[in-house]
């Protein structure tokens, strides 16, 4: 099998390129991908929602279309809240005289739309999941710092704290977050998730 006929390989490439640049260039077709060209009452809300999610993770979106009236295309995209950065123009960093638009990936109803949609949707889930994990770790570290400061003040001001508890705190808890055991970190993570779920 050719390497990129395996969808896992093409998905992995997208993830790697996103992580390298903190962005992807996504070219999307207009007619019958986000616009009902034949006026058959067809909806394209899934692709439109995906484009909005891609923009939210810093992707550069190019509408790549054979429509000659680019003013109409721009107006429609704007009215339908479909994000775009350019129409039939390369990103500024890509200098080329080729008529082909540069992109990491192409969303087109006539070019394997289902596979590309699935891969990009999974990319969004992957990136957002990793960002959430990073946020949880960041918040967990701050929670631990706040708790440590509180516990030290409590020991200094409250003589009834048992020596056994003080010794356990000093041994197990009075460390930098990254030095804690996984069990101790998980306690902070659980509290961090409760906070994030309230936001």
Secondary structure, DSSP 8 states (H G I E B T S, - for coil): --GGGSHHHHHHHHHHHHHHHT--EEEE--BTTTB-TT-S----HHHHHHHHHHHHTT-EEEE----S-HHHHHHHHHHTT---SEES---TT-----SS---SEEE-TTS-HHHHHHHHHHHHHHHHHHHHHHHHHHHHHHHHHHHHHHHHHHHHH-TTS-HHHHHHIIIIISS-GGGS-HHHHHHHHHHHHHHHHH-
